[in-house]
Amino acid sequence: MHYGEWHDDRALGMMWVRGAMMLVLFAVIVWLIVMVVRHSAQIHSHQPAALGPAVASRPTPQEILAERLARGEIEPDDYARRVSALTNPPNQ
């Protein structure tokens, strides 16, 4: 006696395959939602564009001279002469 497709072994196997495919589909949907939320949170955590980009401070001439002295590019007496020239401009 035949009871219909629900009692067929092939139909039972296909039911398991469909169930597994539905679980995979739901997992993909949840994963996509999580990725969109994370991406949105990253965008909003940065500084707003209306404030403009942060301006990097430039070193002063004295700081540049101090770095050159530390690297050994200039001698201490040359450093002192140049700092003096920066702080006391010559009279014209």
N, C-alpha and C positions, 0 to 999 in steps of 0.2 A: 504494500500500500504506500502511496506517495502522499506526503503531508505538505507539500509546497516547498518554496525555496528556502525557508528558514530552517528546515530540517536537513537540508543538503549540506554535505561536508564542505563543498566548495564555497557555498554562501557563508558558512561560518568562518572560513578562512578569510574571505574577503571582508567580513565584518571586522576582524582583527586588524587587517591592513588599513581599512578606512579609519578605524579608531587611532591607530598609530600615526597616520597622516594628519589627523585632526590635532593630535598632541603636538606634532612638529610644527604645524601651522600656528597654533596658539603660542608656542615657545618663540617662534620667529617674530610674531607680532609684539610680544612682551619685550623681546630683545630690541626691536626697533624703537619702541616707546622709550626704553631706558636710554638708548643712544641719543635720541632727540633731546631728552630732558638733560642729559649730561652736557651735550653740546650747547644747549641754550644756557645752562648754568655757567659754562666757561665763558661764553660771550658776555654775559651780564656781570661777571666778576672782574672784568678788566675795567680800566679807567674809561669813563665816558668820552666819546669823541668830541663832544662840545667843549671840553676843557682844553683840547689840543694835545699834541704830543709833548712829552716831558722834554725840557731843554737840558742837555748835558752841560754842566758848568765847565768852562774852559779854565785851564790853569793860568795863574797870574805870571807875569814875567819873572818875578822873584822865585816862584815855585819851579819854573822851567830851569832857571839858573841853578837852583839847589839840586835838581835832578841831574843836571849835567855835571855838577861837582861830584855828586855821589857816584856817578858812573865813571868818573875819572876823565871826562872829556875836557875839563878846564882845571887849572890849578887854583888853589885857594886865594892867592893874591889877585889872580885874574877875576875870580868870583867877587872878591871884595870891591875891586875897581868897577866892575859892571853893576853891582848892586848900588854902589855910590852914584854911578851915572844915572841910574834909574830914579833914585830917590832925590837927587840934587841935580836938576837939569842945568846945563851950562848957561851962563849969562850971555845974552846976545848984544 
